[in-house]
Amino acid sequence: MNLFRRPVHLSTALALIFAALTIPALIAILVVAHWRNSVAINRILYSAIHQERRDTERLVDDLVRPVVTTLALLAEYAADDPSFFSEQAGVSTLFRGLDNLQQIQSLQVSYKDGHYRSITRVGDASFNDGSKIPPEAKWVLTTEFDPTVEVEPRTAERSFISKWPSVLRTEQVSLAIAPRSLPIYNKAEELNRESFAPPWFNPDTGEVVVSIGYPIRHNGVFKGIIGADITFAELSRFLHDNRVSERNSTLIIGSAGSVVALSDYGRDPQTLPTPRKLQYLDEVLSPSIRTAISQGKTPTQNILTRVEQTEHGEASVLFFDIESTYDLGLRALIVTPVDDFVGPLKQTNHIIILFISALILLDWILIRRLSHTLSRGIESISRDCATLQALEFKEGKPHRSFIEEVAQVQRGVALLRNALGSFSRFVPMGVVRQLVDSGQPLTLGVETKQLTILFCDLEDFTSHAEKLPPDQLLEQISAYFSMVTEAVAQEQGTVDKFIGDAVMAFWGAPIELEDLALSACKSAIRIVRGMDRLNKNWIEQGKPALGIRIGVNTAEVLVGNIGSHDRLSYTAIGDGVNIASRLQCVNKQFGSCICISDSVYAAVSSDVVVKPLGDVTVKGRSSKFPIYELLEIRGAGDPDPVAYN
């Protein structure tokens, strides 16, 4: 049915259609965008939480792995030399190990015979025995005096150190706990590999730590352990730095619900709070989260992401066993407020509403310009067709129309420009112009014409190609081809083809020339001097120079479209072409650069300076004929006087 009983202007019709379609479409976009954003946010939330699960497991591995590796290395030292850690070199080794691992609080070596040494990072620690730590102290070295004395508690020497190995103060203290009575000692001895003790409260430092032990064996006999303590504070700092959102909380939990690390305690690394007792889940979780956990699955199974109501609104709760390279027996709890993800969604929706409202207001302004834009598109097509007819392929600033039919024509013209421009790179411009002017397709056919043919080739190109990297070879050969093509074009010649590193060009077709032999000679001079400039630049850049040989001959040959009905090539063939190719090769015999035939010399003798090379025969010819080396063009006819002078 015709909606318009009377013809209307295109701008009016487009305005009505645009108004009828745009506003409902914009409203639909708003609805769909809101729905899609909601789906996307839920997916992002799910993905982010489970990515944090993987990151948490990786984080635990990244914290523990270098510690275990260091302990294994130190255990090898002790296994090779049981007295190693009783000497100053061994103590220095312990210090370097502790200094390189920021996640551990202390390193200790505890021998079965009672010898004990440990180095502790001071930090915010305070000793259980009330010992006053010097303000400038950074390290504490503890050494058990005489393990053979059966006295409890055992006496040890404690040294405070500011800069290794400078000792600030030394004092005698009593060890609150015998090192060999700690669970990690017995576990490492029993398992005979790296072992992990449940979180425990170290009374010497007043911090909760997770202990790692590695057995020392000498000739297969257990001698003691190398141990390390990872602190609650360092783990909390790591968890805080890897949160998925600002209000996200992550806990790492040991056996019996003891808290190993909590991201909330790492919010300010400079004033990191340190718990002074072993904490449990009930002490740090809100009632709603405790309820969510208690209603979840058994402690040995993962609780998938679920949404619970908390003091921060809805929160995603994920409770899972940590799958680590090491058997740590740890679990993790991740609590993330959903608003941390939905908040950006709400803000995005507000922006969409404002944006679409602005679009509706701008519709009428755009409609007024619609007809003008349409006419500009048609005008640009007309201009493009005129430039194509003149064989000018540079595309001006396009005015793309939003009308499909006009835009389709513009695309067609653009494709035609690209195709015709590409075609002109393979076919001489004169042939292209004849094709455009005649409006007839190209057909097979040749004619006999007097042409001057030039062959240009690089010296020893094969050996250069073997030595040069492909990218450098491509850069140099491309510069060479560009220079030769420009030199031929400057003398109105036609580049026929590229044959490997050789170039074939001719004068006299399809453009008629009077002095075709002289034009070819001038082009040869341009090529030689252009190659000199290229070689100068290459040598300055540390690249190898390339030599060049040129052969020029004038003769009657066949020129035209040669090939099949499906594929044509505009080229020249005949004995005269072969002679030009052979003359290029003759240069190698005489050490010359530009070799011209007697037919060329006869045509340009008064305009050039040459050096006779003698009479030669070339492959395919039985009779001898004189050849000459072209040296320069006489007087004002020199084609490149700046380079020449």
Residue pairs with C-beta under 8 A, 6 or more apart in sequence:
4 13
9 371
10 371
10 374
11 367
11 370
11 371
11 374
14 367
14 370
14 371
15 367
15 370
18 363
18 366
18 367
18 370
19 363
19 367
22 359
22 360
22 363
23 360
23 363
26 356
26 359
26 360
27 356
29 352
29 356
30 352
30 353
30 356
33 349
33 352
34 349
34 352
37 345
37 348
37 349
38 345
41 341
41 342
41 344
41 345
44 341
45 316
45 336
45 338
45 341
46 305
48 244
48 245
48 336
48 341
49 244
49 305
49 316
49 318
49 334
49 336
50 305
50 318
51 244
52 242
52 243
52 244
52 248
52 250
52 334
52 336
53 318
53 320
53 332
53 334
55 242
56 239
56 242
56 250
56 252
56 322
56 332
56 334
57 322
57 323
57 324
57 332
59 238
59 239
59 242
60 252
60 322
60 324
60 328
60 330
61 324
61 325
61 326
63 103
63 230
63 234
63 235
63 238
64 212
64 230
64 324
64 325
64 326
64 328
65 325
65 326
66 101
67 101
67 103
67 104
67 212
67 228
67 230
68 194
68 212
68 214
68 326
70 97
70 100
70 101
70 228
71 194
71 212
71 213
71 214
71 226
71 227
71 228
72 194
72 214
74 93
74 94
74 97
74 107
74 109
74 214
74 226
75 214
75 215
75 216
75 217
75 225
75 226
77 84
77 85
77 90
77 93
78 84
78 85
78 90
78 109
78 216
78 218
78 223
78 224
78 226
79 216
79 217
79 218
79 223
82 111
82 216
82 218
82 223
84 90
84 93
85 91
85 93
85 94
85 109
85 115
85 117
86 115
86 117
88 165
90 109
90 117
91 117
91 119
91 141
91 165
92 164
92 165
94 107
94 109
94 117
94 118
94 119
95 119
95 139
95 164
95 165
97 107
98 104
98 106
98 107
98 119
98 121
98 139
99 164
101 228
102 234
103 230
103 231
103 234
103 235
103 238
104 121
104 228
104 229
104 230
104 231
104 234
105 120
105 121
105 123
105 125
105 205
105 207
105 209
105 229
105 230
105 231
105 234
106 118
106 119
106 120
106 121
106 205
106 228
106 229
107 118
107 119
107 226
107 227
107 228
108 116
108 117
108 118
108 119
108 142
108 179
108 226
108 227
108 228
109 115
109 116
109 117
109 118
109 216
109 224
109 225
109 226
109 227
110 116
110 179
110 180
110 185
110 224
110 225
110 227
111 147
111 216
111 223
111 224
112 180
112 222
112 223
112 224
113 147
113 223
113 224
114 144
114 147
114 148
114 154
114 180
115 144
115 147
115 224
116 142
116 143
116 144
116 147
116 156
116 175
116 179
117 141
117 142
117 143
117 144
118 141
118 142
118 179
119 139
119 140
119 141
119 142
120 139
120 140
120 142
120 204
120 205
121 138
121 139
122 133
122 137
122 138
122 139
122 140
122 160
123 233
124 233
124 272
124 274
125 133
125 205
125 206
125 207
126 133
126 205
126 206
127 133
127 173
127 204
127 205
127 206
128 176
128 203
128 204
128 205
128 206
129 173
129 174
129 176
129 204
131 158
131 171
131 173
133 140
133 160
134 160
134 162
134 168
134 169
136 162
136 168
137 160
137 161
137 162
137 168
138 161
138 162
138 163
139 160
139 161
139 162
139 164
140 158
140 159
140 160
140 161
141 158
141 159
141 161
141 167
142 156
142 157
142 158
142 159
142 173
142 175
143 156
143 157
143 159
144 154
144 155
144 156
144 157
144 175
144 179
145 154
145 155
145 156
145 157
145 172
146 155
147 154
152 178
153 174
153 175
153 176
153 178
154 174
154 175
154 178
155 172
155 173
155 174
155 175
156 172
156 173
156 174
156 175
157 170
157 171
157 172
157 173
158 170
158 171
158 172
158 173
159 167
159 168
159 169
159 170
160 167
160 168
160 169
160 170
161 167
161 168
162 168
175 204
176 203
176 204
177 203
177 204
179 185
182 197
182 211
183 197
183 198
183 200
183 211
184 195
184 196
184 197
184 211
184 212
184 213
184 225
184 227
185 213
185 224
185 225
185 227
187 195
187 196
187 197
187 213
188 194
188 195
188 213
188 214
188 215
188 225
188 227
189 215
189 222
189 225
191 215
192 215
192 217
192 222
193 214
193 215
194 212
194 213
194 214
194 326
195 212
195 213
195 214
196 210
196 211
196 212
196 213
196 326
196 327
196 328
196 329
197 210
197 211
197 212
197 213
198 210
198 254
198 255
198 256
198 258
198 329
199 208
199 209
199 210
199 232
199 254
199 255
199 258
199 259
199 260
199 278
200 208
200 209
200 211
200 278
201 207
201 208
201 277
201 278
202 208
202 209
202 229
206 274
206 276
207 231
207 232
207 233
207 274
207 275
208 231
208 232
208 258
208 259
208 260
208 275
208 277
208 278
208 279
209 229
209 230
209 231
209 232
210 229
210 230
210 235
210 254
210 260
210 328
211 227
211 228
211 229
211 230
212 227
212 228
212 229
212 230
213 225
213 226
213 227
214 225
214 226
214 227
215 222
215 224
215 225
216 222
216 223
216 224
216 225
216 226
217 223
232 259
232 260
232 261
232 262
232 265
232 274
232 275
233 265
233 266
233 272
233 274
235 252
235 260
235 261
236 261
236 262
236 263
236 264
236 265
236 266
236 272
237 266
237 269
237 272
238 261
238 266
239 250
239 252
239 261
239 262
239 263
239 266
240 263
240 264
240 265
240 266
240 267
240 269
241 266
242 250
242 263
243 250
243 263
244 336
244 340
245 336
245 337
245 340
245 341
246 340
247 312
247 336
247 337
247 340
248 263
248 334
248 335
248 336
248 337
248 340
249 262
249 263
249 264
249 334
249 335
249 336
250 262
250 263
250 332
250 333
250 334
250 335
251 259
251 260
251 261
251 262
251 263
251 281
251 284
251 332
251 333
252 259
252 260
252 261
252 262
252 322
252 330
252 331
252 332
253 259
253 260
253 281
253 330
253 331
253 332
253 333
254 260
254 329
254 330
255 329
256 280
257 280
257 281
257 282
258 278
258 279
258 280
259 275
259 278
259 279
259 280
259 281
259 283
259 284
260 330
262 284
264 284
265 272
265 273
265 275
266 272
281 290
281 293
281 333
282 290
285 293
285 333
286 310
286 311
288 308
288 309
288 310
288 311
289 308
289 310
289 315
289 317
289 333
289 335
291 308
292 306
292 308
292 317
293 303
293 317
293 319
293 333
296 303
296 306
296 319
297 303
299 331
300 321
301 321
302 319
302 320
302 321
303 317
303 318
303 319
303 320
304 318
305 316
305 317
305 318
306 316
306 317
307 314
307 315
307 316
307 317
307 338
308 314
308 315
308 317
309 315
310 335
310 337
312 337
312 339
313 337
313 338
313 339
314 337
314 338
314 339
315 335
315 336
315 337
315 338
316 334
316 335
316 336
316 338
317 333
317 334
317 335
318 332
318 333
318 334
319 331
319 332
319 333
319 334
320 331
320 332
321 330
321 331
322 328
322 330
322 331
322 332
324 330
373 399
373 401
373 402
374 401
374 403
374 406
376 399
376 401
377 399
377 400
377 401
377 403
377 406
377 407
377 410
378 401
378 406
379 399
380 398
380 399
380 410
381 406
381 409
381 410
381 413
383 396
384 395
384 410
384 413
384 414
384 417
385 413
387 393
387 394
387 396
388 413
388 416
388 417
388 420
388 436
389 436
391 420
391 424
391 429
391 432
391 433
391 436
393 417
393 420
393 421
393 424
395 414
395 417
398 410
398 414
400 407
400 410
401 407
401 410
420 432
420 436
423 432
424 432
427 570
428 494
428 495
428 496
428 509
428 510
428 511
428 570
430 494
430 509
430 510
430 511
431 442
431 510
431 570
434 510
435 441
435 442
442 561
442 568
443 561
444 561
444 562
444 563
444 564
444 565
444 568
445 560
445 561
446 558
446 559
446 560
446 561
446 562
446 573
447 558
447 559
447 560
448 556
448 557
448 558
448 559
449 508
449 509
449 556
449 557
449 559
450 508
450 516
450 554
450 555
450 556
451 506
451 507
451 508
451 509
451 516
451 554
451 555
451 556
451 557
451 559
451 572
451 576
452 506
452 507
452 508
452 516
452 517
452 519
452 520
452 552
452 553
452 554
452 600
453 504
453 505
453 506
453 520
453 552
453 553
453 554
453 555
453 557
453 572
453 576
453 577
453 580
454 488
454 493
454 503
454 504
454 505
454 506
454 507
454 520
454 523
454 524
454 550
454 551
454 552
454 580
455 502
455 503
455 504
455 550
455 551
455 552
455 580
455 581
455 583
455 584
456 484
456 502
456 503
456 505
456 524
456 527
456 548
456 549
456 550
456 584
457 501
457 502
457 503
457 548
457 549
457 550
457 584
457 585
458 464
458 480
458 501
458 502
458 546
458 547
458 548
458 549
459 546
459 547
459 548
459 549
459 588
460 547
461 500
461 501
461 546
464 473
464 544
464 546
465 473
467 544
468 476
468 544
472 543
476 534
476 538
476 543
476 546
477 501
479 534
480 501
480 531
480 534
480 546
481 498
481 503
483 527
483 530
483 531
483 534
484 495
484 503
484 505
484 527
484 530
485 495
485 503
486 530
487 523
487 526
487 527
487 530
488 494
488 495
488 503
488 505
488 523
489 495
490 523
490 526
490 639
491 507
491 519
491 520
491 522
491 523
491 526
491 639
492 507
492 511
492 513
492 519
493 505
493 506
493 507
493 519
493 520
493 523
494 505
494 506
494 507
494 509
494 510
494 511
495 503
495 504
495 505
496 504
496 505
496 506
496 570
496 571
496 572
497 503
497 504
497 569
497 571
498 504
502 584
504 577
504 581
505 520
505 523
506 520
506 559
506 572
507 513
507 516
507 517
507 519
507 520
507 523
508 516
508 559
509 559
509 572
510 570
513 519
515 603
515 604
516 554
517 552
517 554
517 599
517 600
517 603
517 604
518 603
518 604
518 607
518 608
518 633
518 637
520 552
520 554
520 600
521 552
521 594
521 596
521 600
521 604
521 607
521 608
521 630
521 633
522 633
522 637
522 639
523 639
524 550
524 552
524 594
524 596
524 630
525 594
525 630
525 632
525 633
525 638
525 639
525 640
526 639
526 640
527 548
527 550
528 548
528 550
528 593
528 594
529 640
529 643
529 644
530 640
530 643
531 546
531 548
532 643
533 643
534 546
535 545
535 546
538 544
538 545
538 546
539 545
548 593
549 584
549 585
549 587
549 588
549 592
549 593
549 595
550 584
550 587
550 593
550 594
550 595
551 579
551 580
551 581
551 582
551 583
551 584
551 585
551 586
551 587
551 595
551 596
552 580
552 583
552 594
552 595
552 596
552 597
552 600
552 630
553 576
553 577
553 579
553 580
553 583
553 596
553 597
553 599
553 600
554 576
554 597
554 599
554 600
554 603
555 574
555 575
555 576
555 577
555 579
555 599
556 574
556 576
557 572
557 573
557 574
557 575
557 576
557 577
558 572
558 573
558 574
559 570
559 571
559 572
559 573
560 570
561 568
561 569
561 570
562 568
562 569
562 570
562 571
562 573
563 569
575 620
575 621
578 618
578 619
578 620
579 597
579 618
579 620
579 621
580 597
582 618
582 619
582 620
582 621
583 595
583 596
583 597
583 618
583 627
584 595
586 592
586 595
586 613
586 616
586 618
586 627
587 593
587 594
587 595
589 616
590 613
590 629
592 611
592 613
592 629
593 629
594 629
594 630
594 631
595 613
595 627
595 628
595 629
595 630
596 610
596 627
596 628
596 629
596 630
597 625
597 627
598 625
598 626
598 627
598 628
601 608
601 610
601 626
601 628
606 634
607 633
607 634
607 637
608 630
608 631
608 632
608 633
608 634
609 630
609 631
609 632
609 633
609 634
610 628
610 629
610 630
610 631
611 628
611 629
611 631
612 626
612 628
613 626
613 627
613 628
613 629
614 626
614 627
615 624
615 625
615 626
615 627
616 624
616 625
616 627
617 623
617 624
617 625
632 638
632 644
633 639
638 644
